[in-house]
Amino acid sequence: MANNTSFSCAIILLSVVIFLINSSNAMLSFNVQRYGARGDGKTDSTKPFSTAWSLACGSEAQAMVYIPHGTYLVRNLVFWGPCKNITTFKIDGKLVAPKNYWSIGHSGYWILFAKVNRILVYGGTIDAKGAGYWSCRKKGGHCPQGARSISFSWCNNVLLSGLTSLNSQNIHVTVHHSSNVRIQNIRIRAPSRSPNTDGIIVQSSSGVTISGAVIGTGDDCIALNQGSVNIYIKRVLCGPGHGISIGSLGDHADEEGVNNVTVTNSVFTKTRNGVRIKSWARPSTGFVRNVEFRNLVMRNVGNPLIIDQNYCPSGKGCPNQSSGVKISGVTFANIKGTSTTPIAMKLDCSGSHHCTEITLKNIKLTYMKGATTSYCKNAHGGASGVVVPMNCINKLVAILLMFFSSILLMRTSMAAYNYNVVKFGAKPDGRTDSTKAFLGAWQAACRSAASVTVTVPRGSFLLKPVEFRGPCRSKITFQIYGTIVAPTDYRGLGNSGYWILFVKVNRISINGGTLDARGASFWACRKSGKSCPAGARSMTFNWANNVVVTGLTSINSQVTHLVINSCNNVVVRKVKLVAPDQSPNTDGLHVQNSAGVTVTDSTFQTGDDCISIGPGTRNLYMSKLNCGPGHGISIGSLGRDAKEAGVQNITLVNSVFSGSDNGVRIKSWARQSTGFVRNVLFQNLIMKNVQNPIIVDQNYCPTHQGCPKQGSGVKISQVVYRNIQGTSRTQHALKFDCSRSNPCQAIRLHDIKLTFNGRSATSQCKNIKGVKAGVVMPQGCL
């Protein structure tokens, strides 16, 4: 699930500031008083602050803007970057806004950091004195738009620590179009009836961690808007306020999604809501997926658990359409406490895009010391453990029962929307060529205006290379109960490069079944050194969107089992991809030039990478995987071409590697390239007798012939290795062989324990910069 992404630069900054306290020579310091600032709370100090910033930002050495004790009156401040080095903004005093709310309210911001890389804002208090502005809003007078107290726009590697923000005109803290941001130990306060005084809002940003915050406001404690990816929120005390919200979403037709969010170990006290997902009831391309709300305490909360896809706060001019925001993969686990309303769980999902994969686990919410109830609409999922209230799950079951009853009642009419390949001439004998029959069923299904199913019944069906081409008119489900086998002559597949190919198909599901490519004779040809065809990938999706592959088993592929290329919104779950460990190039899954891919609950046993992640992959989430034998999970190889798309926002959690050649690997060729790897999280992994548990290889050259031997142009940064433990088959369990021209940056090792033959392993490191935290074995890298 969403994560605590790498914040090593920020941690380095914090260390620098602590050192500065003890040594005035630690960095250049620009004291705002030196440039005319007065700590009397009356003199306008805006210009001295701007002067100090300009000097610090332009310094070749690390520099600090220092605000000593006192109260400083400042108007709108814009701190522009980029700066030449790490810049610290150290506040020991208090910043206050002018009493006239128009002074800052007309601009939309008060303190703005824009296009700054490597910035630390540390300590102190800011008070926007928003009471006059709120009064104007409540009276319905002519008011300015209002100012956000502190904003980070287009910033990277940010640490905001120890700040107190009081009485913002509207939002206290905004993170917008930024990455690698850590907000910790901050305190935010505004009266419970102050309008739109959200605590923290994140939008179009990735790799944001919020921890140790105390937030009490008149609106959301934290709101995650469109484009929020890889967000990790922990140890937040929320209340009063409107809770922690994803949304509102769907206000625009074309909108980014929210992906990989975790909210954990937090307490909500007298808030209007607990955890909430909200979207407007209108068409939208937005989505919410892979969200986990876990280990939460509710104390007299109005709506502890709520999904509202008919959001319209004013009750006027509501769209009253069906929300296009697609919500899936949301877990509510270990949540307890008290509700101030009898309905403690409200899941009001879209009529056109039902909520799916909603999981309830160990929920106990009471109302006036009694059991609560629930309300559910268009929500599908399951429950485990003790869940109170139960009504919602019962309704989900009832919906399913009604659905299956409807199938029985309408069995005859539904037959028109089920295309069985046997009726088109396919033979389940494993010998008769059924390619033409499969194509006939596909073409009929693709023409259908209603959602349809292509059914492959039990038996063995021989299939030659086949291309299922879209676009189709509606959603298609490929339901496989039997086994699809390739011709015994490997040339029947190998010359085409593919076996089963889906092209330009939108809304396609592959359910169940087995694919057997019979690759053994092809591997034998490869090993003999004879002239062999290129080999066929067993199942490929090219330029496809909204794809689900579930329950599929693929065995003995000639080369890669499953390929996702130039696709969006793909879910792969509960698949099993198997080939002998000595079979050449039989990667399990290859993802390339694709966005929004989720891989969960799957097993990979192959002769090459369990999963390989190629150029142009972004927003890939992998969880609960078993890998081995094979070559592990690899980002790359990258840098093969001079112009190459980067890889970003990759998450792998809760997985096990058994007897694999590598664990987690990043590999690139040693030649010039525009490629990059950033915002990667490897967390909660177990290594069982793995040859290279953690490896970065920027001199990749598998044949050791004709190797480029240049400095790799692929830039690797913001990679976190967290809670990885187990055994290494070699003494060097950590190997970082980074580019000499582009060293690995912002690498973070946190709680690593890898052993070799019962003792601590060792590490090899070259051209790497980063930090370590917790217990790290082996040591010596950072």
Secondary structure, DSSP 8 states (H G I E B T S, - for coil): -------HHHHHHHHHHHHHHH-TTSSEEEEGGGGT--TEEEEE-HHHHHHHHHHHHT-SS-EEEEE-SSEEE---EEEE---SS-EEEEESSEEE--SSTHHHHTTSEEEEEES-EEEEEES-EEE--THHHHHHHHHT-------EEEEEES-EEEEEES-EEE--SS-SEEEES-EEEEEES-EEE--TTSTT--SEEEES-EEEEEES-EEE-SS-SEEE-TT-EEEEEES-EE-SSS-EEEEEE-SSSS---EEEEEEEEEEEES-SEEEEEEEESS--S-EEEEEEEEEEEEEEESEEEEEEEEE-TTSSS---S----EEEEEEEEEEEEEESSSEEEEEE--SSS-EEEEEEEEEEEEETTEE-EEEEESEEEEEEEEEES-HHHHHHHHHHHHHHHHHHHTHHHHGGGEEEGGGGT--TEEEEE-HHHHHHHHHHHHH-SS-EEEEE-SSEEE--SEEEE---SS-EEEEE-SEEE--SSTHHHHTTSEEEEEES-EEEEEES-EEE--THHHHHHHHHT-------EEEEEES-EEEEEES-EEES-SS-SEEEES-EEEEEES-EEE--TTSTT--SEEEES-EEEEEEEEEEE-SS-SEEE-TT-EEEEEEEEEE-SSS-EEEEEE-SSSS---EEEEEEEEEEEES-SEEEEEEE-SS--S-EEEEEEEEEEEEEEESEEEEEESS--TT-SS---S----EEEEEEEEEEEEEESSSEEEEEE--SSS-EEEEEEEEEEEEETTEE-EEEEESEEEEEEEEEES----
